[in-house]
Amino acid sequence: MGLSTVYSPAGPRLVPAPLGRCRSAQPRRPRRAPLATVRCSVDATKQAQDGVATAVATEAPASRKECFGVFCTTYDLKAEDKTKSWRKLVNVAVSGAAGMISNHLLFKLASGEVFGQDQPIALKLLGSERSFQALEGVAMELEDSLYPLLREVSIGIDPYVVFQDVDWALLIGAKPRGPGMERAALLDINGQIFADQGKALNAVASRNDEVLVVGNPCNTNALICLKNAPNIPAKNFHALTRLDENRAKCQLALKAGVFYDKVSNVTIWGNHSTTQVPDFLNAKIDGRPVKEVIKDTKWLEEEFTLTVQKRGGVLIQKWGRSSAASTAVSIVDAIRSLVTPTPEGDWFSTGVYTTGNPYGIAEDIVFSMPCRSKGDGDYELASDVLMDDFLWERIKKSEAELLAEKKCVAHLTGEGNAFCDLPEDTMLPGEV
């Protein structure tokens, strides 16, 4: 008989109220559904014959971990010469783990590309009842890939179980915007997902957990998540805008006729929507201001900005689906920017909590801004930033959109009744 993986089916969800009416938050108590079992691929009898102890085989059913296959084996890292220099195991949770983005990302995490070749990792994969079989397939592929640094894989559909003691939470899973769906509806539906996940992180994650929100609308979802996780510092929550930054660097490099590594100090300001502001005023090419290298102001103000804002939509037209591989790469870049020191004089973009920012941007929203890190997971906002009327006008437009989104989800952030009056129905990058 094989070892067992234990998981908890999802509990009931709140049904969204009609969007035409304001409503107040309905608190939901964490619930644990009855346990079920799924067979794994490691043979317990053979392990017993080989003298390998397994935690799962000896634990009571109620306390079993949701380990998968060979990852149910208990390893003594100190007993191996190769692993004596390794750092403490890092626990990384990934939601939407059976999706296309995760299919690219998980193998980068397991290989050591993200956290380093001396960093053992435990992957905790969150899916849904519908995706659970696919989640098992993902775990099997990770098992077959023989990554030395990948010491644990667990799968489940209950965030209160999957998020236990996590050091990083990469929240990718979200409902895509369907045909005819208003942005307000997307905010409400996905907002409830991130409110629930914020509560779970607040209850069971590490108090120093770093949270990267990818599921859209990611800025406001990150705000909802942090408001529901008061035990975790608000500064630890990020909304992914790194793909937008990478796209902006690509366009500047192409226009200037240089390679990407010559482009630095690129900022994406604001919301991850078509109000985002790719900043060419502060960007540099080979250490020189972009406007000294690219003298075509009309291109910078019009074509460059629109190309970055609409790049995702063009990709869908060409490829037939939204970006997955490049999104996974940008998640890797975003994490590495926090765990490795920022190169001298450079910075990176990430959506962070605005309270206390030095730029005059409205407080209490999540807004993409230029940041620097010492490589310890923390960051500081860049202070040596230029601002002109063109840039500031566009920053304020993105700010207005995020303030309006915040009102739409007040029932999910503990700020009373929601009232949704978006200035315009902007599209997310990649929507058509």
C-alpha positions in Angstrom: 0.0 0.0 0.0 1.3 3.5 -0.8 1.6 6.4 1.5 -1.4 8.7 1.9 -1.7 12.3 1.1 -4.3 14.1 3.2 -6.1 17.1 2.0 -9.2 19.1 3.0 -11.9 19.8 0.4 -12.8 23.5 0.2 -15.5 24.8 2.5 -18.5 26.9 1.3 -17.8 30.3 -0.2 -19.7 33.6 0.2 -22.0 34.3 -2.7 -21.3 37.8 -4.1 -24.1 40.3 -3.6 -25.5 42.0 -6.7 -23.0 44.7 -7.8 -25.7 47.4 -8.0 -26.0 47.5 -4.2 -23.6 48.4 -1.5 -23.0 45.8 1.1 -21.1 45.3 4.2 -18.5 42.6 5.0 -19.8 39.2 6.1 -17.1 37.6 8.3 -16.4 34.0 7.6 -15.0 31.8 10.2 -12.2 29.4 9.1 -13.6 26.0 8.5 -12.0 22.6 8.0 -13.9 20.2 5.9 -13.8 16.4 6.4 -10.5 14.7 5.4 -10.1 12.5 2.4 -7.1 10.6 1.2 -5.2 10.4 -2.1 -2.7 7.6 -2.8 0.9 8.6 -3.4 3.7 6.9 -5.4 6.1 5.8 -2.7 5.8 2.3 -1.5 5.7 2.2 2.3 6.6 -1.5 2.5 9.8 -0.9 0.5 10.7 2.1 2.6 10.3 0.0 5.8 12.6 -2.7 4.3 15.2 0.0 3.4 15.1 1.3 6.9 13.8 4.8 5.9 11.5 6.4 8.4 8.5 8.4 7.1 6.7 10.9 9.2 3.4 10.3 7.4 3.4 6.5 8.0 3.5 7.0 11.8 1.3 10.0 12.4 -2.3 9.9 13.3 -4.6 10.7 10.4 -5.6 14.1 11.8 -2.0 15.3 12.0 -0.7 14.0 8.7 1.0 16.5 6.4 -0.1 16.9 2.8 3.2 15.6 1.5 3.4 13.9 -1.9 5.3 10.8 -3.0 9.0 10.7 -2.3 8.6 14.1 -0.5 6.9 12.2 2.4 10.3 10.9 3.3 12.0 12.4 6.3 15.5 13.6 5.5 18.4 14.3 7.9 20.2 17.1 6.1 23.0 17.2 8.7 23.9 13.6 7.9 25.0 14.4 4.4 28.2 16.2 3.6 26.7 17.9 0.6 23.9 19.5 2.6 25.9 20.7 5.7 26.5 24.1 4.2 22.9 24.6 3.1 20.7 27.2 4.7 17.5 26.6 6.7 14.7 25.2 4.6 12.5 27.9 3.1 8.7 27.3 2.8 7.1 28.6 -0.3 3.4 28.5 -1.0 2.0 28.9 -4.5 -1.7 29.3 -5.2 -3.1 28.5 -8.6 -0.4 25.9 -8.6 -1.9 23.8 -11.4 -2.1 26.8 -13.8 0.1 27.7 -16.7 2.2 30.4 -14.9 2.9 27.9 -12.1 3.9 25.2 -14.6 6.8 27.4 -15.6 7.5 28.9 -12.1 7.6 25.8 -9.9 10.6 24.2 -11.7 12.6 27.5 -11.5 11.9 27.6 -7.7 12.9 23.9 -7.3 16.1 24.2 -9.3 17.6 26.9 -7.0 17.4 29.6 -9.7 15.4 31.8 -7.4 16.8 31.5 -3.9 20.2 30.1 -4.6 22.1 26.8 -4.9 22.5 26.5 -1.2 18.8 27.0 -0.3 16.7 23.9 0.2 13.0 24.5 -0.5 9.6 23.1 0.5 6.8 23.8 -2.0 3.3 24.0 -0.7 0.8 24.0 -3.6 -2.7 25.3 -3.3 -5.3 24.3 -5.8 -9.1 23.7 -5.9 -11.3 20.7 -5.9 -11.6 21.0 -9.7 -7.8 21.3 -10.2 -6.7 18.7 -7.6 -6.0 15.9 -10.0 -3.9 18.3 -12.1 -2.1 19.3 -8.9 -1.2 15.7 -8.4 0.3 15.7 -11.9 2.4 18.8 -11.1 3.7 17.1 -8.0 4.5 14.0 -10.0 6.5 16.0 -12.5 8.4 17.7 -9.7 9.1 14.3 -8.2 10.4 13.0 -11.5 12.7 16.0 -12.0 15.1 14.9 -9.1 15.9 18.4 -7.9 18.4 18.0 -5.0 17.2 21.2 -3.3 13.5 20.3 -3.4 13.0 18.5 -0.1 9.2 18.8 0.4 6.2 19.1 -1.8 2.7 19.3 -0.3 -0.6 19.7 -2.1 -4.0 20.8 -0.9 -7.1 23.0 -1.4 -7.4 24.5 2.2 -5.3 27.6 2.6 -5.3 27.2 6.4 -3.4 23.9 5.8 -1.2 24.8 2.8 -0.1 28.2 4.2 1.1 26.7 7.5 4.5 28.4 8.5 5.2 29.6 5.0 8.0 32.2 4.5 6.8 33.2 1.0 3.3 33.2 -0.5 3.0 33.6 -4.2 -0.6 34.2 -4.9 -1.2 33.5 -8.6 -4.6 31.8 -8.6 -7.5 34.1 -9.6 -10.6 34.2 -11.8 -9.9 35.6 -15.2 -12.1 38.4 -16.6 -14.6 36.8 -18.9 -16.4 38.4 -21.9 -18.8 41.1 -20.8 -17.6 41.0 -17.2 -17.3 44.5 -15.7 -14.1 45.4 -13.8 -16.2 46.0 -10.7 -17.4 42.3 -10.8 -13.9 41.1 -11.2 -12.8 43.2 -8.2 -15.5 41.7 -6.1 -15.1 38.0 -7.1 -11.3 37.9 -6.9 -11.3 40.2 -3.8 -13.2 37.6 -1.8 -10.5 35.0 -2.8 -7.7 37.3 -1.5 -9.6 38.3 1.6 -9.9 34.6 2.5 -6.3 33.9 1.7 -5.2 37.0 3.7 -7.1 35.6 6.7 -5.4 32.2 6.3 -2.0 33.8 6.1 -2.8 35.9 9.1 -3.7 32.7 11.1 -1.0 30.3 10.1 1.9 31.8 8.1 5.2 33.0 9.4 5.0 36.4 10.9 7.7 37.5 8.5 6.0 36.0 5.5 6.6 37.8 2.2 3.5 37.9 0.0 3.6 38.5 -3.8 0.1 38.9 -5.4 -0.1 38.0 -9.1 -3.8 37.4 -9.6 -5.6 40.4 -11.1 -6.4 43.1 -10.3 -3.2 42.6 -8.4 -2.8 46.0 -6.7 -6.2 46.0 -5.1 -6.0 42.3 -4.4 -2.8 42.9 -2.5 -4.5 45.7 -0.5 -7.3 43.3 0.4 -4.9 40.6 1.4 -2.8 42.8 3.6 -5.9 44.3 5.3 -7.0 40.8 6.2 -3.6 39.9 7.6 -2.8 42.4 10.3 -0.3 40.0 11.9 2.0 40.4 8.9 3.7 43.7 8.2 2.0 45.7 5.5 5.4 46.3 4.0 5.7 42.6 3.2 2.9 42.6 0.6 3.7 43.2 -3.1 1.7 43.4 -6.3 3.6 42.1 -9.4 4.5 44.8 -11.9 7.8 43.4 -12.8 6.6 42.0 -16.1 5.6 45.6 -17.1 9.1 46.8 -16.1 10.7 44.1 -18.2 8.5 45.0 -21.2 9.5 48.6 -20.8 13.2 47.7 -20.7 12.8 45.7 -23.8 11.2 48.5 -25.8 13.8 51.1 -24.7 16.6 48.7 -25.6 15.1 48.0 -29.0 14.7 51.7 -29.8 18.2 52.6 -28.6 19.8 49.6 -30.4 21.4 48.2 -27.3 21.1 45.0 -25.3 18.7 44.8 -22.3 21.4 44.8 -19.7 22.3 48.4 -20.7 18.9 49.7 -19.5 18.5 50.6 -15.8 16.3 52.6 -13.4 13.1 51.8 -15.2 10.0 52.3 -13.0 6.4 51.3 -13.6 4.3 53.7 -11.5 0.8 52.9 -10.3 -1.8 50.3 -11.1 -1.3 47.1 -13.1 -3.8 48.3 -15.7 -3.7 50.5 -18.8 -3.3 53.5 -16.5 0.2 52.2 -15.5 3.0 54.7 -16.1 6.2 53.5 -17.7 8.8 56.1 -16.6 11.3 57.2 -19.2 12.3 60.4 -17.3 14.3 58.5 -14.7 15.4 55.5 -16.9 18.9 55.2 -18.1 20.7 53.6 -21.0 24.3 52.7 -20.4 24.3 55.2 -17.4 22.9 58.1 -19.4 19.3 59.5 -19.1 17.1 57.9 -21.7 16.1 61.3 -23.1 19.7 62.0 -24.0 20.0 58.7 -25.9 16.5 58.6 -27.4 15.7 62.1 -28.6 12.3 61.2 -30.1 10.1 62.7 -27.4 6.9 61.9 -29.4 7.9 58.2 -29.4 8.6 58.2 -25.7 5.4 60.0 -24.7 3.1 58.1 -27.0 4.3 55.0 -28.7 6.5 53.7 -25.9 3.9 54.2 -23.2 1.1 52.6 -25.2 3.3 49.7 -26.4 4.1 48.8 -22.8 0.5 49.2 -21.6 -1.0 47.1 -24.4 1.8 44.5 -24.8 -0.2 41.7 -23.1 -3.1 42.2 -25.5 -0.9 42.0 -28.6 0.7 38.9 -27.2 -2.7 37.2 -26.9 -3.6 38.1 -30.5 -0.3 36.5 -31.7 -0.2 33.5 -29.2 -3.8 32.8 -28.6 -3.4 33.0 -24.8 -2.1 35.3 -22.1 1.6 35.4 -21.1 2.6 32.6 -18.8 6.4 31.9 -19.3 7.3 35.6 -19.2 5.1 36.1 -16.2 6.9 33.3 -14.4 10.2 34.9 -15.3 9.1 38.2 -13.9 8.0 36.6 -10.6 11.5 35.1 -10.4 13.0 38.6 -11.1 10.7 40.2 -8.4 11.8 37.7 -5.8 15.4 37.9 -6.7 15.3 41.7 -6.4 14.3 41.2 -2.8 16.8 38.5 -1.8 19.8 39.9 -3.6 21.3 43.4 -3.2 20.2 46.0 -5.8 23.1 47.0 -8.0 24.5 50.4 -7.0 22.4 53.3 -8.3 19.7 51.1 -9.8 16.2 50.2 -8.6 13.3 47.9 -9.4 9.5 48.2 -9.6 7.0 46.5 -7.3 3.6 47.4 -6.1 3.8 48.2 -2.4 1.8 49.9 0.4 2.0 53.6 0.0 1.6 54.8 3.6 4.7 56.9 4.4 5.8 57.3 0.8 8.0 60.4 -0.1 6.4 61.1 -3.4 3.0 62.6 -2.4 1.1 59.6 -3.7 -2.2 58.9 -1.7 -1.7 56.7 1.3 -3.4 53.4 2.1 -3.3 51.9 -1.4 -0.9 49.5 -3.2 1.0 51.4 -5.9 4.0 50.4 -8.0 7.0 52.5 -7.1 10.8 52.4 -7.4 12.5 50.3 -4.7 15.9 49.1 -3.6 16.9 46.2 -1.4 19.9 45.1 0.6 19.0 41.5 -0.3 17.4 40.7 3.1 13.8 40.6 1.7 13.2 44.1 2.9 13.2 47.2 0.7 13.3 51.0 0.8 11.7 53.5 -1.7 14.2 55.3 -3.9 14.6 58.9 -3.0 16.7 60.2 -5.9 13.7 60.4 -8.3 12.9 63.1 -10.8 9.4 64.3 -11.5 7.9 66.5 -14.2 4.4 67.5 -15.1 4.0 64.8 -17.8 4.9 62.0 -15.4 3.0 63.4 -12.4 -0.2 63.9 -14.4 -0.2 60.3 -15.4 0.7 59.1 -11.9 -2.3 60.9 -10.5 -4.6 59.3 -13.1 -3.4 55.8 -12.0 -3.8 56.9 -8.3 -7.4 58.0 -8.9 -8.2 54.6 -10.4 -6.7 52.7 -7.4 -8.6 55.0 -5.0 -11.8 54.2 -6.8 -11.0 50.4 -6.8 -10.4 50.7 -3.0 -14.0 52.0 -2.6 -15.3 49.1 -4.6 -13.8 46.6 -2.1 -14.4 48.5 1.2 -16.6 45.5 2.4 -13.5 43.3 2.0 -11.0 45.5 3.8 -13.1 46.3 6.9 -13.9 49.8 5.9 -17.7 49.6 5.7 -20.0 49.5 2.7 -18.7 49.3 -0.8 -19.5 51.9 -3.4 -18.2 51.3 -6.9 -17.9 54.2 -9.3 -14.8 53.6 -11.4 -13.6 56.6 -13.4 -13.5 54.4 -16.5 -13.4 50.7 -17.3 -9.7 50.3 -18.0 -8.4 47.0 -19.2 -5.8 44.9 -17.5 -2.6 44.3 -19.6 -3.4 41.2 -21.6 -7.2 41.7 -21.8 -8.9 42.0 -25.1 
